[in-house]
Amino acid sequence: MLKKNVGSIDRALRILLGLALLAGFVLNRDGAYSWLYLIGVIPLVTGLMSSCPLYSILGLSTCPLKK
């Protein structure tokens, strides 16, 4: 399984952003570039999994430090 590297605030923002972009796709299907809203799948999935592959590559983490 992937290591958790997304903190709670980061996770909530990712989920909200992903849902907002997907809602934009549903509400604006006939637009010329409406398919760009489907990029919202990426932050939604990384938020739900609490793991971001890009953070792993860059060595970043927004999780609080364990004591």
N, C-alpha and C positions, 0 to 999 in steps of 0.2 A: 504494500500500500504506500501511497505517497505521504511524505512527511508534512505535517501541518505547518504552514508558514504564513497563514493569513489570520490576523487578529480579529477580534469581534467587531470593532468599528469598521475596519477595512472590509470585512465579510458582509456586513449589513449594507454598506455603500455599493459593493459589487452586485449584490442581489437586487437592490433598488434600481441601479443603473441598467442591469440586464432586463429586468421586468419593464422598465420604462421604454427601452429601445424596442423590445418585442411588442409592446402595446402600440408604439408608433408604427410598426410594420402592419399590424392588424388594422389600425385606423387609416392608414395611408397606402393601401395596396396599389392604387392606380398611379402613384407618383413615378416619375422617371427613374429615380434612384432609390426607390423604397426597399430594394433588396439590401441596401447598406444597413438598414435597421437590424438585419439578422446577425450582425456582429455582436448584438446583445447576448447571444448564446454564450459567448466566451466569458464575460464577467459573471454571468449567471451560474455557469457550471463551476468556475473556479471558486465562487462564493459558496456554493452548496457543498463543494468538496473540501473547503478550507485549505486548499493547496493550489499554489500557482507555479506552474513549470518555469515561467520566466524568473520569478523570485528565486527558485532553486538554482538556476543557471548563474544568476548574478550574486548569489549568496546573501540575499535579503530575507528578512522576516519581520512581520509586524506583530507576531505573537509576543505576549509578555514573557520575560525571563523566568525560568523555573528556579525556585530557591532550594 
